[in-house]
Amino acid sequence: MRAIRIILLLIIAMSFDSECHFAFGQALQGKTADWERILAAANNEGRVVVSIPTSAELRKQFEAAFTAKFPGIELDLNAARGGINVNKIVEEYTAGVHTIDLHIGGTTSIITGLLGQNILEPLAPAMVLPEVKDPKNWWGGHIWIDDAKKYVYSFAAYITETAWYNSTLVKPEEIVSYDDLLNPKWKGKIAILDPRTPGSGESTWSFLWKIKGEQFLTKLAAQNMLVGRNLRQLAEAVARGKSALSIGVSYYTYLPFIKAGLPVKPISVIKEGFYASTGSGNVVLIKDGPHPNAAIVFFNWLLSKEGQTVFTKAVGQPTRRLDVDTKWTREFGHVSVKESLSPEKYDELENSSEDVVLKIRKPAMQLAKKLFK
């Protein structure tokens, strides 16, 4: 009887194992079939249009890598500051015109310009590839910027250093606190990315609003700063010595000057510390986009190991993907949260969520509009 019982248990186990393998195989086959169907439809569409930040290197790397991977899909990139791209999307959508499939950029312009317009698609259903969908591949799991946790996905996160200096004009020990920016020595020598419009200038400005207050910002504005919206011109002003310091201009704008050997460096140590940013590492899917299947293909490629490696190398903003090396970004002023923070500490320092944008960044931007006219 015991022998018969053992044989029956073995038969049942083999049957169960067979059913499990069959079900698992069906699931894998289903996912593969979905991806192949989407890819075939994307090839028929033949094109995907994506708005991206103003980075020549990002454009170059995206075009080279994506086209090599998906030769049947033309990648059309619209490079501009986030606010400009967002305004274009909203204006076109309002007029019934649909030209953009996805947008990649900072959160202020996305939240204040896109999120409330009901023109974004939920992103979770577009996560088709297992390596994208599995939260275990991401530091902190899946992180959403919007309160609903469905429309704005954040794939980058780091401690940001958006204060840079010309090393022939400034000694590191001269800027150890944000209060040092008020030194009369720097009057007329500080460049800032316009804090009246969404971007890293506004993000840094709002962080200072949070930790230093309005009185500090009023004094800072009185330093006769060079306020501009052209990132390259601001970076060049510091690189060429017209300005000694800059606020809100990041690594990827300085990259051409770094490669040229010009004396620009980030301020890496400052008493009050830095905020945690998602930078330009946020993506949304535009509702009623002209190439819906190609948009899904690009979205999954972007969040894959390959896509995140390309993005990180191009702009120096570290991805949250655990299988992509980001240690090297530290030397360029972007310290990955993977190497520096716990998820709980990140929640304290983050400067990108919908809640922070509405409660801190918007009022700080209003102050900037009063001080810079």
N, C-alpha and C positions, 0 to 999 in steps of 0.2 A: 504493500500500500504506500509506504514511504517513497519507494522508487517511482511509482505512478504519479504521486503528488508532485515530486520534483520535476518529472517530465512535463506535467501539465503547466507548472509554473514557468518552465522554460519556454513552452509554446506560447503562453500568454505574453511573456516578456518580449519574445521575438515579434509577436504580432503588434504589440504596443510600440516597439521600437520602429517597426516597419511603417506603422501609421504616422508616427512622429516625423520620420524622415520624409514620408510622402507629403505631410502637411507643410513641413519646413521647405521642402523642394517646391511645393506649389507657391508658397509665399515668396521665395526667391525668384521663381519664374514670373510671378505676377509683377514684382518690382522691376525685373529686367524688361518685361513686356511693356510696362508703363513708360520706362525710360526710352526704350527703342521707339515706341509710338510717338512720344513727345519729340524725340530727336528727328524722326522722319518728318513730322509736321513742321519743325523748326527749319529744316533744310528746304522745305517747300516755301516757307515764308522768306528765307534767304537773307534775313537782315534782323539786327536788333539795335535799338538806339538807346544809349545810356548817357546820362549827364553825370559828369565827374568833376572833381576839383581842378583848379588851374595848376596842373603839374605836367610839364612836357615829358618827364620821365615816366609818369604813370601812363600817359597816353601811349608812349612808345612800347612799354612793356606789356600793357594790356593787348594792344594790337598784335604784337608778335606772338605772344603765348596763346591767346584765344584763337587766333586765325590758324595757328599750327594745329591746335587740338580739334577745331571745328571748321575745316576749310569751306564747308558749304554755307556758312553763316557769315555775312559781312557785319563787322562790328563798327558801328557809327558812333563816335564819341563826341559829345558836346562838352568842352572844357570851359568852365567859368566859375566865378565865385558862387558859393551855395545860394546866396540870396538872389543872384541874377538868374541862375538856372530854375530856382523854385518859382520866381515871378513869371518866367516864361511858361512853365508848366501850367500854372494857375490861369494865366491869361488865355492860353490856348484852350484849356479845358472848358473854361467859361464860354468861349466862343464856339465850342463844339468841335474843336480841332484836336486830334490826337496824334502826336508825333513821337513822344518819349515813352519808352517802355519801363525803364528803371531810373532811379536817381540815387547817387552815392554822395554823401556829404555830411556836414555838421548838423547837430540836432536843433539848434535854435530856429533856423530857417525852415526845417522840416516841420517842427511842431507848430510854429506860428503861421506858416504859410501853406502847409499841405494837410496836416492831420485834421484840422477842423473843417476842411472843405469836402469831406466825404469822397475823396478821389484816390484812396489807397486801397489796395487789395490785401487781405490777410496773407501772411507769408508762410505760416506753418504748412498749409496744403501744397505749397510750391517746393517744399523740402522733399525731394524725391530720392536722392542718393543716400544710402545708409550712412556714409561717412559725414554727411552734412546733418542728417536728421538726429543722429545719436548725440545726446548732450554730454556723454562721457568724453567726447573729443574736444570739448571746449572748457577752458578754465572758467569756473563759476557756472557751468551749464549754459543753457540758453538765456541770454540777457536781452530784454526788450526795453526800449526807451519809453514807449507810450504806456500810460496807466493800464490800458486794456490788454497789454502784452500780446499784441498780435500784428501790429502794422509796421513798427520801426525796429529793425533788428540791428544790434550793435555787435560787430565782429572784431573791433579793436578796443584796447583799453590799456592805458599807461599813465604814469605820472608825467605830466607835461612840463617842459621847460621852454616857455615861449618868450623868455627874455634873453637876448643875444647882445654881444658887444664886439667892438673892434679892439683887438688885443694890443694894438699899437697906441690906442688912445685911453684905454681903461685897464686898470689893474684889478684882478679878481677881488682883492681885499678892499677895494673901494665900494663894492656893492655886496654887502653882507646882510642887508635888510632892505625891504621895500622903501623904508624911510629914507635910505640913501639916495633914492631917485629924486628927492626934493632938494638935494644939495644945489645951491646956485651955480656950481661948476657945470652942471648938466643943462642949464637953461638954454633952450634952442638946440640942444644936442640929442634929444630923444625923439625917435620916430615911433609912431604907433599906427597899427592897422585900425582903421576907423571903427571905434566902438559903438557908433550909432547904427551900424548895420550888422546882421548876423555874421559871425566868423570868429577866428581865434583872437582877434583884437577885442571883440566884445566879450568873449569868454574869459579872457584874462582880466579885463576891466571889471566884470561882474564878480570874479573871485576877490579882487581887491575891495570891491564894494562890500562884500560879505565879511572880510576879515579886518579891514582898516576903516571902513565907514566913509560917509559922504564928504566929511571935512578933508580927509586925506586926498580924495579924488579931486576935490575942488582945488587944492594946492598943486596937485600933479598937473592938472589942466593948465594952471597958470605958468607952467614951465616952458610955455611957448613951444609946444611939441609940433613936430612935423606929422600932420594927420593925413593919411592917404588910403586909397582903396586898391592901388596897384601894388600887389605883393612884391613883384620883382623890383620895382623902383625903390620901395622901402628897404629891401635887402641890399640893393646896390648902394643906397645912401650910406649904410653902415659899412659895407665892404670897401667902399672907396674913401671912407673917412669923412663924408659930409655930415653924417650923424655918428655919435659915439655908441649909442645904444638903441635897441628896438624892443617894442612890446607887441606881442601878438603875431610875430612873423616866425614861422616854424622851420624845421629842418629841411623839408622838401623844397621850400623856396630858396633856401641858402645853398642847396646842393650844388648848383653850377659854380658858385663862388668858392665852395669848399674844394671842389675838384680842380678849380683854377689856382688853388693855393693861396687865396686871399685870407687876411687875418680876421676871420669871424669865428666866434666860439659861443656856446650857450653858457649862461650863468647857472652853474650846476648846484651850488650850495647857497641857500638863503635862509635866514632865521625862521621866517614864518612858514616856510615850506611851499609846496605846490599842490595844485588840485589834480584829481584823477580825471582823465579825459577819454572820450572815445574819438576825438579828433574828427577826421573825415571818414572814419570807419563805421558808417551807418548806411543801411540800404533800405529802400522802399520800392514797392512794385506799384506802378501807376495803373489805376483802373481803366479798362477799355483801351489798353495799349494796342498799337497797331500790329505787334508781333508777339502774341501771348505765349506761344510755345518756345520761340527763340529766347524770350525773356526768362522763362523757367530754366532753359539750358544755361544761359549766362549766370543766372542767380546761383544755380547749383555749382557751376564751375568756380564762381567767385568765392563761395564758401568752402570749396574743396581745399585739400592741402596745397595743391598746385596754385590755385587762385590766390589763396592767402599768402603764400610765399612770394608771389609776384607783387601783390599789393604792399606787403611789408618792405620788401627790398626797394620798391620804387619810391615810397614816400617816407620810409623810416618810422612809420607808426605801427607798433607791435600788434599782431593779431592775438586773439585769445585762443586760437587753436593750439592744443598741447603738443602736436606733432610738428610744429614749425619753430625753428630756432629764432629766438628774439633777443638773445643776450647781447648781441652786437649793437643793438640800437641804443644802448646806454651811452656810448661814446658820442652820439649825435643828439643828446638831450632828451631822449624818450626812454624812460625806464619802464619796462613791461610790468604789468601787475602780477604776472606769473612769477616774477623774480622778487617782488617787493611787498606785496600786500596779500592779506587774506580777503576772501569775498566780503566778510563783514566790515573790514576796514575800508574796502573799496566803496561800499554803500555810504560810508560817512564822508568820503572825500570826493565822490563823483560829482561832476558839474554838468551833466548832460541830460538827465532824465526830464520827463515832462513836468514833474513837480518842481524841480530846480529851475527850469526855464521860466515857468510862470511866476514863481515866488521870488526869485533872485535876479535872474538874467534880464527879464523884461523891465523891472523897475530900475536896474542899473543902466540899461540902455536909455531909458527915459531921462535919467540924469545926464548922460553923455550928450543927449540932444539939447539940453539946456546949456551945457558948458561949452560945447563946440558948435558955433553957429556960422 
